[in-house]
Amino acid sequence: MEDLRFAVVGIGATGTVLAAALLTGYPETILVDSRPVPGKTLTEEGIHVAGAMSYDVPVRHYFSRIADLKDHLPQVILIATKTFHLDTVLNGLEEIAGRDTIFVSTQNGLGPEDMIAEQFGADAAFRMSLNFGATLDDTGKAEVNFFNRPNHLGGLSDRNRELGSRVAHVLTDVGLDTEYVDDIRLYVWKKMIMKGTMASICAVTGRTIKEAMEFPPTREIAEACFKEALAVAEAMGYYLGEDYMEQVMAYLNKVGMHRDSMCYDMDNKKPTEIDFLGGKIVEYGRQKGIPTPFYVTMTNLVRAMEATYAKT
C-alpha cells in the first residue's frame, strides 16, 4: 500500500510536535509556516522535542507559502495554525487541494472542522482532539508538558473512514497514540469545555491551571463555567455523562503546572483564540436559549484585555 504523503501547516508548539513525530516515519513530510527565518533554522538544525515525548529529527522540506505545496500534492494536510488564521489558510489551500486531499484540523476551539467542510466538503473534513500540551522554547525546540493518551481523530463523513483510520494508525506508530472515533465532535466537546473554561481564567489571572484550580475564587468561577458549558453541550446534542466532572478533575490534576497557550498569547500581546473557545460557548448558548453569564464575563474580559494591547 502506498505511503501517505503528509504536510503540516503551522509550526508553533503543536505543529512542531506533530511534524517531529511524522518525520520519524515519513521523512518527506512537508512543513509550512509563513516565517522564512525559522524555516532556515529548521532545515539546518532540525526539530528537537523533549518532555513527555522525545524526538530529534532532520527537516527536509520547509515552505513559507502554502502555494508551494502545489508541486508536492500531499494527501493529508494537518492544520496546526491558530484558529483565527483558518480562513486565510483554507483559501490558500484551495489552490493546491487535489481530489483526494483531506484536511485535519488539530486546532483549539469549537467549529474549525465545520469551516473546512464548508470550503472542501464533508468528505475532506477531519478533526483531531489532541490530549497533549506543548510549549515552544525556540524555533524547532518544543517541550511536551503532558500527554494523556490517546488523541482522537474522526471525520465528518463515513466515506473516508478507511483513510482516517490509516492516518490514526500512522500517528500511533510514530508515538502520537491516536484512536479513530465515529463521533469526533463528542471528544471535541469533552476537551474544549475544559480548554474553554480554563484558558480565559488562566489568561486573565496569569495563573497556571493547577494554581487556578487550587485558589478558591478562581475554582468557583471554573465550576460555574463548567456547569454552563455542560448545559450548552447537552442542548447541542452532547450529553457528557454524570461522571464528566470527575474526568475533568482527573485530567486537570495531570496537567498540573502547565500554562495555557492563551497565557503566552497575552504575554506576547498577540491575538487569542477566545472567539473559538469561550466565544463559541456563548454563541451556541444564545442560539439555544441557555444563559452563560460566567462565560460571557470571562470571554469579554479576554476580549477587553486583547483590545487594549492591540491598540499599542
GUVOTI-991580 format. One record per residue (C-alpha): residue number from 1; x, y, z. Coordinates in pm, 1 decimal, padded with zeros to 6 digits. Layout:
% residues N
{n = NUM | px = X | py = Y | pz = Z};
...
//
This chain:
% residues 312
{n = 1 | px = 00000.0 | py = 00000.0 | pz = 00000.0};
{n = 2 | px = 00139.5 | py = 00337.7 | pz = -00100.0};
{n = 3 | px = 00263.5 | py = 00554.9 | pz = 00184.9};
{n = 4 | px = 00057.7 | py = 00858.3 | pz = 00271.7};
{n = 5 | px = 00204.7 | py = 01199.4 | pz = 00193.3};
{n = 6 | px = 00181.3 | py = 01449.5 | pz = 00478.1};
{n = 7 | px = 00209.8 | py = 01822.6 | pz = 00525.5};
{n = 8 | px = 00184.3 | py = 02020.4 | pz = 00849.7};
{n = 9 | px = 00069.0 | py = 02380.7 | pz = 00818.7};
{n = 10 | px = 00160.7 | py = 02595.9 | pz = 01118.4};
{n = 11 | px = 00482.4 | py = 02519.4 | pz = 01306.8};
{n = 12 | px = 00410.4 | py = 02657.3 | pz = 01650.8};
{n = 13 | px = 00427.2 | py = 02435.6 | pz = 01958.6};
{n = 14 | px = 00161.6 | py = 02187.1 | pz = 01843.4};
{n = 15 | px = 00276.0 | py = 02183.3 | pz = 01482.1};
{n = 16 | px = 00637.1 | py = 02127.7 | pz = 01588.2};
{n = 17 | px = 00542.2 | py = 01816.1 | pz = 01785.4};
{n = 18 | px = 00316.8 | py = 01680.9 | pz = 01508.2};
{n = 19 | px = 00585.3 | py = 01742.4 | pz = 01246.4};
{n = 20 | px = 00859.1 | py = 01583.1 | pz = 01457.6};
{n = 21 | px = 00653.4 | py = 01269.1 | pz = 01510.8};
{n = 22 | px = 00560.8 | py = 01234.6 | pz = 01142.9};
{n = 23 | px = 00917.5 | py = 01297.6 | pz = 01028.7};
{n = 24 | px = 01038.4 | py = 00992.9 | pz = 01223.2};
{n = 25 | px = 00840.8 | py = 00765.0 | pz = 00993.0};
{n = 26 | px = 00775.2 | py = 00991.9 | pz = 00694.8};
{n = 27 | px = 01089.6 | py = 01199.0 | pz = 00634.6};
{n = 28 | px = 00937.6 | py = 01364.7 | pz = 00325.4};
{n = 29 | px = 00671.0 | py = 01534.0 | pz = 00539.6};
{n = 30 | px = 00643.5 | py = 01899.8 | pz = 00436.3};
{n = 31 | px = 00635.4 | py = 02181.0 | pz = 00691.0};
{n = 32 | px = 00464.2 | py = 02509.4 | pz = 00605.9};
{n = 33 | px = 00481.3 | py = 02830.5 | pz = 00805.5};
{n = 34 | px = 00477.8 | py = 03191.1 | pz = 00693.7};
{n = 35 | px = 00800.9 | py = 03278.3 | pz = 00874.3};
{n = 36 | px = 01106.3 | py = 03219.3 | pz = 00648.2};
{n = 37 | px = 01376.2 | py = 03269.8 | pz = 00914.6};
{n = 38 | px = 01250.1 | py = 02981.0 | pz = 01132.5};
{n = 39 | px = 01240.6 | py = 02772.2 | pz = 00814.0};
{n = 40 | px = 01612.4 | py = 02821.1 | pz = 00763.2};
{n = 41 | px = 01676.3 | py = 02722.3 | pz = 01125.3};
{n = 42 | px = 01462.6 | py = 02408.8 | pz = 01093.8};
{n = 43 | px = 01629.1 | py = 02284.8 | pz = 00776.5};
{n = 44 | px = 01974.7 | py = 02346.9 | pz = 00922.4};
{n = 45 | px = 01918.4 | py = 02226.2 | pz = 01279.7};
{n = 46 | px = 01612.4 | py = 02000.7 | pz = 01266.7};
{n = 47 | px = 01345.8 | py = 01958.4 | pz = 01535.5};
{n = 48 | px = 01409.2 | py = 01865.5 | pz = 01897.0};
{n = 49 | px = 01122.4 | py = 01766.7 | pz = 02128.0};
{n = 50 | px = 01167.2 | py = 01680.1 | pz = 02495.7};
{n = 51 | px = 00946.0 | py = 01601.5 | pz = 02793.5};
{n = 52 | px = 00657.1 | py = 01354.3 | pz = 02780.5};
{n = 53 | px = 00762.5 | py = 01277.0 | pz = 02421.3};
{n = 54 | px = 01109.4 | py = 01289.1 | pz = 02271.9};
{n = 55 | px = 01215.3 | py = 01340.8 | pz = 01908.8};
{n = 56 | px = 01527.9 | py = 01456.1 | pz = 01728.1};
{n = 57 | px = 01469.7 | py = 01467.5 | pz = 01354.9};
{n = 58 | px = 01601.8 | py = 01649.5 | pz = 01047.7};
{n = 59 | px = 01373.1 | py = 01862.1 | pz = 00830.7};
{n = 60 | px = 01399.8 | py = 01820.6 | pz = 00452.6};
{n = 61 | px = 01112.5 | py = 02033.9 | pz = 00328.2};
{n = 62 | px = 01001.3 | py = 02370.6 | pz = 00462.2};
{n = 63 | px = 00792.3 | py = 02626.7 | pz = 00273.7};
{n = 64 | px = 00687.8 | py = 02973.9 | pz = 00378.0};
{n = 65 | px = 00398.4 | py = 02977.3 | pz = 00128.6};
{n = 66 | px = 00106.6 | py = 02735.7 | pz = 00110.2};
{n = 67 | px = 00115.4 | py = 02773.3 | pz = -00268.7};
{n = 68 | px = 00449.1 | py = 02587.8 | pz = -00273.8};
{n = 69 | px = 00265.3 | py = 02266.7 | pz = -00180.1};
{n = 70 | px = 00113.3 | py = 02251.7 | pz = -00526.8};
{n = 71 | px = 00403.9 | py = 02059.9 | pz = -00679.3};
{n = 72 | px = 00412.6 | py = 01803.2 | pz = -00395.9};
{n = 73 | px = 00044.1 | py = 01706.3 | pz = -00366.4};
{n = 74 | px = 00026.6 | py = 01595.9 | pz = -00001.2};
{n = 75 | px = -00263.4 | py = 01362.3 | pz = 00061.9};
{n = 76 | px = -00306.6 | py = 01454.2 | pz = 00427.6};
{n = 77 | px = -00271.0 | py = 01815.9 | pz = 00542.8};
{n = 78 | px = -00267.7 | py = 01873.4 | pz = 00917.6};
{n = 79 | px = -00362.6 | py = 02230.0 | pz = 01007.6};
{n = 80 | px = -00198.0 | py = 02348.5 | pz = 01330.1};
{n = 81 | px = -00223.9 | py = 02725.6 | pz = 01295.3};
{n = 82 | px = -00413.3 | py = 02945.4 | pz = 01538.0};
{n = 83 | px = -00784.6 | py = 02928.8 | pz = 01460.7};
{n = 84 | px = -00806.5 | py = 03298.3 | pz = 01372.1};
{n = 85 | px = -00579.9 | py = 03224.8 | pz = 01072.4};
{n = 86 | px = -00804.7 | py = 02945.2 | pz = 00943.9};
{n = 87 | px = -00992.0 | py = 03148.3 | pz = 00681.5};
{n = 88 | px = -00666.5 | py = 03261.1 | pz = 00521.6};
{n = 89 | px = -00516.2 | py = 02911.3 | pz = 00537.7};
{n = 90 | px = -00818.5 | py = 02745.4 | pz = 00378.2};
{n = 91 | px = -00828.3 | py = 02999.9 | pz = 00098.7};
{n = 92 | px = -00462.7 | py = 02925.9 | pz = 00027.0};
{n = 93 | px = -00517.3 | py = 02550.3 | pz = 00035.0};
{n = 94 | px = -00799.4 | py = 02577.0 | pz = -00217.5};
{n = 95 | px = -00539.4 | py = 02637.7 | pz = -00487.0};
{n = 96 | px = -00342.2 | py = 02320.4 | pz = -00414.1};
{n = 97 | px = -00606.6 | py = 02072.0 | pz = -00298.3};
{n = 98 | px = -00636.1 | py = 01755.1 | pz = -00501.3};
{n = 99 | px = -00946.3 | py = 01545.8 | pz = -00542.1};
{n = 100 | px = -00832.5 | py = 01305.2 | pz = -00268.3};
{n = 101 | px = -00678.2 | py = 01557.8 | pz = -00028.1};
{n = 102 | px = -00806.3 | py = 01551.3 | pz = 00328.2};
{n = 103 | px = -00764.3 | py = 01827.1 | pz = 00584.7};
{n = 104 | px = -00721.7 | py = 01756.8 | pz = 00956.1};
{n = 105 | px = -00782.6 | py = 02042.6 | pz = 01197.0};
{n = 106 | px = -00564.1 | py = 01988.9 | pz = 01505.1};
{n = 107 | px = -00658.9 | py = 02329.4 | pz = 01643.0};
{n = 108 | px = -00821.8 | py = 02450.9 | pz = 01960.4};
{n = 109 | px = -01181.7 | py = 02551.4 | pz = 01980.0};
{n = 110 | px = -01524.6 | py = 02457.4 | pz = 01854.7};
{n = 111 | px = -01611.3 | py = 02464.5 | pz = 01486.5};
{n = 112 | px = -01292.6 | py = 02466.7 | pz = 01273.2};
{n = 113 | px = -01384.5 | py = 02134.0 | pz = 01112.7};
{n = 114 | px = -01713.6 | py = 02290.5 | pz = 01000.6};
{n = 115 | px = -01521.1 | py = 02566.4 | pz = 00823.7};
{n = 116 | px = -01318.5 | py = 02300.3 | pz = 00639.8};
{n = 117 | px = -01637.3 | py = 02118.1 | pz = 00539.0};
{n = 118 | px = -01792.2 | py = 02439.5 | pz = 00408.3};
{n = 119 | px = -01493.4 | py = 02500.0 | pz = 00181.4};
{n = 120 | px = -01394.2 | py = 02147.4 | pz = 00073.8};
{n = 121 | px = -01693.1 | py = 01926.9 | pz = 00157.0};
{n = 122 | px = -01762.9 | py = 01693.3 | pz = 00447.8};
{n = 123 | px = -01566.5 | py = 01405.8 | pz = 00291.9};
{n = 124 | px = -01245.1 | py = 01609.8 | pz = 00313.1};
{n = 125 | px = -01300.3 | py = 01741.5 | pz = 00667.1};
{n = 126 | px = -01137.0 | py = 01575.4 | pz = 00968.2};
{n = 127 | px = -01081.3 | py = 01688.1 | pz = 01324.8};
{n = 128 | px = -00824.1 | py = 01576.2 | pz = 01577.9};
{n = 129 | px = -00866.4 | py = 01629.9 | pz = 01951.0};
{n = 130 | px = -00515.9 | py = 01645.4 | pz = 02095.9};
{n = 131 | px = -00452.9 | py = 01533.2 | pz = 02450.9};
{n = 132 | px = -00101.2 | py = 01668.0 | pz = 02489.4};
{n = 133 | px = 00018.6 | py = 02012.1 | pz = 02587.6};
{n = 134 | px = 00337.3 | py = 02161.5 | pz = 02448.3};
{n = 135 | px = 00536.2 | py = 02482.9 | pz = 02471.1};
{n = 136 | px = 00778.9 | py = 02619.8 | pz = 02213.4};
{n = 137 | px = 01112.3 | py = 02708.3 | pz = 02372.9};
{n = 138 | px = 01267.9 | py = 02825.9 | pz = 02046.3};
{n = 139 | px = 01239.6 | py = 02756.0 | pz = 01675.2};
{n = 140 | px = 01227.2 | py = 02378.6 | pz = 01636.0};
{n = 141 | px = 01258.6 | py = 02318.8 | pz = 02011.2};
{n = 142 | px = 00944.8 | py = 02213.8 | pz = 02193.6};
{n = 143 | px = 00867.3 | py = 02057.6 | pz = 02529.1};
{n = 144 | px = 00567.6 | py = 01831.0 | pz = 02580.7};
{n = 145 | px = 00438.4 | py = 01903.2 | pz = 02929.5};
{n = 146 | px = 00186.9 | py = 01617.8 | pz = 02941.4};
{n = 147 | px = 00023.2 | py = 01354.9 | pz = 02719.5};
{n = 148 | px = -00299.2 | py = 01193.2 | pz = 02837.8};
{n = 149 | px = -00314.1 | py = 00918.5 | pz = 02574.6};
{n = 150 | px = -00475.0 | py = 00869.6 | pz = 02330.5};
{n = 151 | px = -00555.5 | py = 01154.0 | pz = 02093.4};
{n = 152 | px = -00879.6 | py = 01118.3 | pz = 01899.2};
{n = 153 | px = -00936.9 | py = 01157.9 | pz = 01525.9};
{n = 154 | px = -01256.8 | py = 01149.3 | pz = 01325.1};
{n = 155 | px = -01416.9 | py = 01268.9 | pz = 01003.7};
{n = 156 | px = -01740.6 | py = 01446.1 | pz = 00924.8};
{n = 157 | px = -01830.6 | py = 01178.4 | pz = 00668.9};
{n = 158 | px = -01816.6 | py = 00797.8 | pz = 00672.6};
{n = 159 | px = -01686.5 | py = 00784.5 | pz = 00314.8};
{n = 160 | px = -01326.1 | py = 00846.2 | pz = 00420.0};
{n = 161 | px = -01332.3 | py = 00632.6 | pz = 00732.5};
{n = 162 | px = -01072.0 | py = 00389.7 | pz = 00594.5};
{n = 163 | px = -00828.2 | py = 00669.7 | pz = 00516.2};
{n = 164 | px = -00892.2 | py = 00832.4 | pz = 00853.5};
{n = 165 | px = -00820.0 | py = 00502.5 | pz = 01026.9};
{n = 166 | px = -00493.1 | py = 00474.5 | pz = 00832.8};
{n = 167 | px = -00390.7 | py = 00821.6 | pz = 00949.0};
{n = 168 | px = -00469.3 | py = 00726.5 | pz = 01309.8};
{n = 169 | px = -00251.6 | py = 00414.0 | pz = 01275.1};
{n = 170 | px = 00033.3 | py = 00620.0 | pz = 01128.7};
{n = 171 | px = 00018.3 | py = 00869.5 | pz = 01414.3};
{n = 172 | px = 00014.9 | py = 00587.5 | pz = 01667.6};
{n = 173 | px = 00313.1 | py = 00420.4 | pz = 01502.3};
{n = 174 | px = 00519.1 | py = 00741.8 | pz = 01531.2};
{n = 175 | px = 00441.6 | py = 00785.1 | pz = 01901.0};
{n = 176 | px = 00128.2 | py = 01002.2 | pz = 01891.9};
{n = 177 | px = -00115.6 | py = 00734.9 | pz = 02011.5};
{n = 178 | px = -00436.5 | py = 00814.5 | pz = 01824.6};
{n = 179 | px = -00775.9 | py = 00643.5 | pz = 01817.4};
{n = 180 | px = -01016.8 | py = 00682.3 | pz = 01526.0};
{n = 181 | px = -01369.5 | py = 00754.3 | pz = 01653.9};
{n = 182 | px = -01709.5 | py = 00775.2 | pz = 01487.8};
{n = 183 | px = -01830.9 | py = 01095.6 | pz = 01653.2};
{n = 184 | px = -01529.6 | py = 01323.3 | pz = 01684.2};
{n = 185 | px = -01741.9 | py = 01617.9 | pz = 01796.7};
{n = 186 | px = -01820.2 | py = 01435.6 | pz = 02121.9};
{n = 187 | px = -01448.3 | py = 01422.2 | pz = 02201.7};
{n = 188 | px = -01401.1 | py = 01782.0 | pz = 02091.2};
{n = 189 | px = -01672.2 | py = 01893.6 | pz = 02332.0};
{n = 190 | px = -01516.3 | py = 01692.4 | pz = 02615.7};
{n = 191 | px = -01179.1 | py = 01857.1 | pz = 02558.6};
{n = 192 | px = -01295.5 | py = 02206.0 | pz = 02467.5};
{n = 193 | px = -01517.9 | py = 02250.2 | pz = 02770.8};
{n = 194 | px = -01200.9 | py = 02213.7 | pz = 02977.5};
{n = 195 | px = -00993.3 | py = 02426.9 | pz = 02742.9};
{n = 196 | px = -01262.0 | py = 02692.1 | pz = 02700.1};
{n = 197 | px = -01310.3 | py = 02721.9 | pz = 03074.0};
{n = 198 | px = -00950.6 | py = 02724.3 | pz = 03191.9};
{n = 199 | px = -00797.3 | py = 02927.8 | pz = 02907.0};
{n = 200 | px = -00976.4 | py = 03251.5 | pz = 02988.1};
{n = 201 | px = -00939.7 | py = 03212.1 | pz = 03365.3};
{n = 202 | px = -00567.2 | py = 03147.8 | pz = 03336.2};
{n = 203 | px = -00515.8 | py = 03425.2 | pz = 03081.6};
{n = 204 | px = -00696.6 | py = 03688.3 | pz = 03288.8};
{n = 205 | px = -00537.4 | py = 03591.8 | pz = 03622.1};
{n = 206 | px = -00192.5 | py = 03484.1 | pz = 03498.7};
{n = 207 | px = -00222.4 | py = 03156.0 | pz = 03689.3};
{n = 208 | px = -00131.5 | py = 02805.9 | pz = 03578.8};
{n = 209 | px = -00414.0 | py = 02554.5 | pz = 03554.5};
{n = 210 | px = -00311.5 | py = 02398.3 | pz = 03884.1};
{n = 211 | px = -00295.3 | py = 02736.2 | pz = 04057.2};
{n = 212 | px = -00635.1 | py = 02838.5 | pz = 03922.3};
{n = 213 | px = -00794.8 | py = 02514.5 | pz = 04042.2};
{n = 214 | px = -00635.7 | py = 02538.2 | pz = 04387.3};
{n = 215 | px = -00733.4 | py = 02903.2 | pz = 04451.6};
{n = 216 | px = -01094.7 | py = 02904.5 | pz = 04581.8};
{n = 217 | px = -01214.9 | py = 03220.1 | pz = 04398.0};
{n = 218 | px = -01093.2 | py = 03103.7 | pz = 04055.4};
{n = 219 | px = -01204.7 | py = 02747.9 | pz = 04122.0};
{n = 220 | px = -01554.5 | py = 02880.2 | pz = 04196.2};
{n = 221 | px = -01554.8 | py = 03059.8 | pz = 03859.5};
{n = 222 | px = -01430.7 | py = 02744.4 | pz = 03684.5};
{n = 223 | px = -01700.6 | py = 02526.9 | pz = 03840.4};
{n = 224 | px = -01971.0 | py = 02773.9 | pz = 03734.3};
{n = 225 | px = -01829.1 | py = 02785.8 | pz = 03379.7};
{n = 226 | px = -01824.3 | py = 02407.0 | pz = 03361.0};
{n = 227 | px = -02193.0 | py = 02391.7 | pz = 03453.5};
{n = 228 | px = -02281.5 | py = 02646.7 | pz = 03185.7};
{n = 229 | px = -02076.7 | py = 02471.2 | pz = 02917.8};
{n = 230 | px = -02226.9 | py = 02131.9 | pz = 03004.3};
{n = 231 | px = -02576.3 | py = 02275.9 | pz = 02966.8};
{n = 232 | px = -02483.8 | py = 02420.4 | pz = 02626.5};
{n = 233 | px = -02325.2 | py = 02091.9 | pz = 02514.5};
{n = 234 | px = -02637.5 | py = 01898.8 | pz = 02611.8};
{n = 235 | px = -02855.0 | py = 02148.7 | pz = 02422.2};
{n = 236 | px = -02631.1 | py = 02088.4 | pz = 02119.0};
{n = 237 | px = -02695.3 | py = 01714.0 | pz = 02149.0};
{n = 238 | px = -02390.8 | py = 01608.3 | pz = 02353.6};
{n = 239 | px = -02460.0 | py = 01469.6 | pz = 02699.3};
{n = 240 | px = -02119.3 | py = 01400.6 | pz = 02850.3};
{n = 241 | px = -02232.9 | py = 01178.3 | pz = 03136.6};
{n = 242 | px = -02274.1 | py = 01204.5 | pz = 03511.9};
{n = 243 | px = -01906.5 | py = 01132.1 | pz = 03574.7};
{n = 244 | px = -01778.6 | py = 01402.1 | pz = 03338.0};
{n = 245 | px = -01673.4 | py = 01637.7 | pz = 03617.4};
{n = 246 | px = -01473.9 | py = 01358.1 | pz = 03780.8};
{n = 247 | px = -01297.8 | py = 01303.9 | pz = 03447.4};
{n = 248 | px = -01232.5 | py = 01677.9 | pz = 03423.1};
{n = 249 | px = -01070.8 | py = 01695.2 | pz = 03765.1};
{n = 250 | px = -00856.7 | py = 01387.8 | pz = 03698.6};
{n = 251 | px = -00742.0 | py = 01537.3 | pz = 03366.8};
{n = 252 | px = -00665.8 | py = 01877.6 | pz = 03515.5};
{n = 253 | px = -00473.9 | py = 01722.0 | pz = 03801.9};
{n = 254 | px = -00245.8 | py = 01552.5 | pz = 03546.5};
{n = 255 | px = -00198.0 | py = 01880.0 | pz = 03360.6};
{n = 256 | px = -00056.5 | py = 02035.3 | pz = 03675.5};
{n = 257 | px = 00156.8 | py = 02347.8 | pz = 03639.0};
{n = 258 | px = 00100.6 | py = 02377.9 | pz = 03264.0};
{n = 259 | px = 00031.7 | py = 02733.3 | pz = 03144.3};
{n = 260 | px = -00245.4 | py = 02755.5 | pz = 02890.1};
{n = 261 | px = -00140.2 | py = 02877.7 | pz = 02545.1};
{n = 262 | px = -00369.0 | py = 03180.2 | pz = 02583.6};
{n = 263 | px = -00142.1 | py = 03299.8 | pz = 02865.3};
{n = 264 | px = 00150.9 | py = 03312.6 | pz = 02621.4};
{n = 265 | px = -00064.0 | py = 03496.9 | pz = 02368.3};
{n = 266 | px = -00141.3 | py = 03756.9 | pz = 02633.6};
{n = 267 | px = 00222.1 | py = 03774.8 | pz = 02746.5};
{n = 268 | px = 00334.2 | py = 03840.1 | pz = 02389.4};
{n = 269 | px = 00043.8 | py = 04077.3 | pz = 02313.9};
{n = 270 | px = -00082.9 | py = 03855.7 | pz = 02033.4};
{n = 271 | px = -00439.0 | py = 03775.6 | pz = 01924.0};
{n = 272 | px = -00605.3 | py = 03498.1 | pz = 02125.2};
{n = 273 | px = -00835.0 | py = 03215.6 | pz = 02019.5};
{n = 274 | px = -01113.8 | py = 03332.9 | pz = 02250.0};
{n = 275 | px = -01370.1 | py = 03350.3 | pz = 01967.8};
{n = 276 | px = -01338.6 | py = 02973.3 | pz = 01908.8};
{n = 277 | px = -01328.9 | py = 02889.7 | pz = 02280.9};
{n = 278 | px = -01539.8 | py = 03088.0 | pz = 02527.1};
{n = 279 | px = -01690.0 | py = 03283.1 | pz = 02238.9};
{n = 280 | px = -01836.2 | py = 02968.5 | pz = 02081.9};
{n = 281 | px = -01989.7 | py = 02855.1 | pz = 02411.6};
{n = 282 | px = -02158.0 | py = 03195.5 | pz = 02441.6};
{n = 283 | px = -02269.3 | py = 03187.8 | pz = 02077.2};
{n = 284 | px = -02416.0 | py = 02837.4 | pz = 02099.4};
{n = 285 | px = -02578.6 | py = 02921.6 | pz = 02432.8};
{n = 286 | px = -02758.1 | py = 03218.1 | pz = 02279.4};
{n = 287 | px = -02871.2 | py = 03005.4 | pz = 01986.3};
{n = 288 | px = -03023.7 | py = 02751.5 | pz = 02225.7};
{n = 289 | px = -03153.0 | py = 02995.1 | pz = 02487.2};
{n = 290 | px = -02906.2 | py = 02878.8 | pz = 02753.1};
{n = 291 | px = -02777.3 | py = 03159.4 | pz = 02980.7};
{n = 292 | px = -02398.2 | py = 03168.1 | pz = 03022.1};
{n = 293 | px = -02323.2 | py = 03469.0 | pz = 03245.6};
{n = 294 | px = -01988.1 | py = 03339.8 | pz = 03372.4};
{n = 295 | px = -01872.1 | py = 03253.1 | pz = 03021.5};
{n = 296 | px = -01989.6 | py = 03591.1 | pz = 02890.7};
{n = 297 | px = -01789.9 | py = 03765.6 | pz = 03163.0};
{n = 298 | px = -01467.0 | py = 03570.4 | pz = 03116.3};
{n = 299 | px = -01488.7 | py = 03586.5 | pz = 02735.6};
{n = 300 | px = -01544.9 | py = 03960.9 | pz = 02736.0};
{n = 301 | px = -01264.1 | py = 04019.3 | pz = 02985.9};
{n = 302 | px = -01022.3 | py = 03844.0 | pz = 02749.5};
{n = 303 | px = -01153.6 | py = 04043.7 | pz = 02456.1};
{n = 304 | px = -01117.3 | py = 04367.0 | pz = 02652.1};
{n = 305 | px = -00758.0 | py = 04288.7 | pz = 02750.5};
{n = 306 | px = -00674.3 | py = 04188.1 | pz = 02395.1};
{n = 307 | px = -00827.0 | py = 04507.4 | pz = 02257.0};
{n = 308 | px = -00622.1 | py = 04716.4 | pz = 02498.1};
{n = 309 | px = -00283.2 | py = 04586.1 | pz = 02389.5};
{n = 310 | px = -00388.3 | py = 04565.0 | pz = 02023.5};
{n = 311 | px = -00404.2 | py = 04947.0 | pz = 02022.5};
{n = 312 | px = -00044.7 | py = 04989.9 | pz = 02143.6};
//
